[in-house]
Amino acid sequence: MRGQGAWALQGWKGDMEYRNRIQGKKVVQVLRALRQQRTPIRFRVLGGGYDRLTIVTGLESRNGRSFLLVDLPGGFESEVDEPEGLRVHLEFADKARIPHSCRTVIHHREGEDLWLAFPDVMERIQRRRFFRVEPPQGTRIRIPVEGRQVEVPVLNVSLGGSLVINPGKGIGRSLQWQVGTRLSDLLLVGKVEDRGVEIRIEKAEVRRVDAVPESQRSHFAVQFLKMARADEQALDQFIYDSQRRWLKKRSLLLGE
């Protein structure tokens, strides 16, 4: 709901999602556009924990069957055993930034492509879901704590919030946050595509605290509760640019 000059973000995973089913020729049109625009796609193996980004590389027919081809995602060979027959969930945002999703099955691998059974049905989500992305290295959030600014590194970020690292005594002030801790006047600072980014979050709340014994630091899941309209739009663009940067890093968008 909008407040006076600001948006209050409701729900960690996004509420009030209206879904339309797309079938037949419209599915083909959407997938062809994804290939032409090299749109990042979230590729998730259902029940397996594997979750990466990829792109559509082709639409093919063989022996009377239709297939959707995607580029082999990073780490697939080492993390996924016997992929044939595994169910996968695909998510992406089209040119108009409207989220879509569909489910399909891995048929086989051929070269650097995964051949997926062609999805007969696709869902278009009228209200954006909160896609988490790993931002460029060095992305951080500045938070006022007891009269001083503390910077926390960002592990991932979405329109709904962020997972951050407790900086610890070696980097700055160690934070003693608990679930329910309310935060205000946060500033997300980063850089993507040689463009500096500063995004202000008016209100936020700690929703989860995870202990990480390996690093002896904790991770905090922080939900963004209120942002100015311009800042949410800037965050949306930052997330989109971060997705494209990930693909460029693998030389996919450069055609190499």
N, C-alpha and C positions, 0 to 999 in steps of 0.2 A: 504494500500500500504506500502511496506517496504522502509524504508529509509536506511541510512548508519548505519547498525548494530542495527536498531530499527524498531518497527512497529508503524505506525500512525494509530490509531483506528478511523475508519470512521463511524459516525452515532451512535446516542444514543441507538437505538434498533437493529442495525446491518443491513447493506445494502447488496445487491447482494446475496440474499438467493436463492439457487437452490433446488427445491423440487422434490423428486421422490416418486411416489405412490407405496405402497406395498399392495398386496392383497393375499387372499387365504392362502395357507400353510405357506407362509413367515410370515404372521401376527402371526400365531400360534407359529412358531419357535421363533420369537422375544419375544413374551409374556412368553413363557416357560423359555427363558433365563433370563428374568427379575425376574421371580419367583425364579429360582435357585440361582441367584446372589444377591437377595434381593436389587435390584437397587432402589434408591429413585425416586419417581414419583411425579411430581407436579400435584395436583388435584384441578381444578378450576371450580366452578359452574358458568356457563355462565349467565351473567346478575344479579348475586346475590352477588358478592363481596367476596364470600368465596374462600380462596386460601390457601391450606396446602400441606404438603408432606405425601405420603403414600407408600405402597409397594403392589405388586401383591401377593395374597395368594392362588390363584387357578384358574383353568379353568374347568368349569363344563358344563354338558348338562342335561337338564330336560324338559320332555314333548316335545321333538323334537326341543328345542331351546338351543343355546349355550350362555354361560355367562362368563364374566370376573369378578373375585372376587378380591377386594382390601380390605386392612385393614381399619377399620373405622378411618378416620383422626381425629386428635385432635380438640375438640370443635364442632364437627359436630352436635351432638344432640342439643346443646344449641343455635347454630347459624343458623341451617337450618330447617325450618318448612316444613312438608309434602314433603319429598324428592322424592317420587315416581314420575317418569316422568320428573324430572329435567335434562336438558342437561348439560353435563360436558365436559371439555377439559383436556386431559392428555398430559403431556410433560415429556420427560426423555432423557437421553443420554445413548447409549448402551456401551458395553465394549470398543469399539473403540472410545468413546467420540463423536459419531455422534448423533446430536439431532434428536428425533422423536416426532411426535405428532399425536393425533387422537381425534375424538369426539364420544361420546356415550351418553347413557341415563341411569339414575338410575332406576333399576327395583324394587328392594326392599332391605331391610336390613334383615340379618339373623345372629343372634349372634353378633359377633364382625366384621362381613364382610358386605361390600356393594356389592350387585350383580348388575353388569352392563351389559347391552346388549352388546354382543360380537361385537367389531368393525370390520367391513368388510374391511375397507380401513385405511391405516396408511400413514403418510407423513414422509419421511426422508429428513432432511434439511442438505444440503451439507456444508453450512457455519454456524458456531455456532451462535446461538442467545444468548443474554445476560441474563442469568438466575440470578435473584436476590435471595440472601439467607441472612438469619440472621446469622452473624458470632458469635463465642463464646464471652461471656461477657469479656469486657476489651479490645476488639479490637479497635484501634484508628489510626488516621492519624496525623503524625507530619508535620507541615507546617511552613516554615520560614515566619515570619511577622515582618517587620521593624526591622530586626537584631536579632530577638529572635525566639525560637521554641515554637509554640503553638500546643497543642494536642487537637484534636476534637474526641469525641466518635463516633463510626460507628454504625448506625442502620441497614443498609443492604449494600451489596456489590455485584457487578457483574463484568464481564469482561469489561463492558462499563463504569462503574463508581460506585459511592457510595452516600448514603444518610447519612449525618453527622449532628451532633448537635452543634449549636453555644455554646461554653463552658460557656460564661457568665462571669461576674466579679468574681463570687465566686470560679470558677475553674481556670480561667486563663484570658487571654485577650479576651474581647468581640469583635467579628469580625463584621465589617460593610460591608460585601460583598454585591454585587448587581449582578443581572443577567448580565453575560458577563465578570465578574471579572476573569482575567487570573491568574493562579497559576503555580508554578514551583517547582521542587525539593521536592516533597512530599514523605513521607515514611509511608506506611501502616505497622503497628506493631500489631502482635497478637500471639495467641498460640492455637493450635489445636492438639489433640491426644498427649499431652505432648511434642510437637515440636514447638519451637519458630519460628516465621515467620517475615521476614522483606522484604517488596516489595517496590521498588522505582518506583514512577511515575514521569516521566520527565516533562510533561506538562499536565495541566488540566484546566477546565473552569467551573464556576458556571452557571448552566442552569436553576435553579429554586430556589426561596426562599419562604418558607412556614412559616407563623407565627403560633406559638403554644401558645395560651393564657393560657392554663392550667399550663404550666411550665415557661411562660414568657421568653421563648427562641425560636429562629427560627431554622428551619431545612434547610440545603442547599443540593440540588441535584448537585453533582459534576461529570462532565463527564471527563473520562480519555482520553486524546488526543494522548499521546505518551509515550510508554514504551519500554524498551529494551526487546528483545525477551525472554531472560531468566526470566525476571520479569513477563511477561505476562504468561509464562508457570507456574511459581510459583503461580501466582494468580489463574490460572485455577485449580491447585491442591488444593489450599486453599479452594476454593469454593466447590469443590467436597468433600473434607474432612469435611467441615462444614455441608454439607447435610447428610453425613453418621453419623456424631456426633449427629445430631438432632434425627435420628432414633435410635441410640444406647441409647440415653437418655430415650426413650420410651421403651427400652428393646426389641425392635423388632429384631434387629440384633443379640441379645444374645439368642434368642429363648425362652424368658421367657414369 
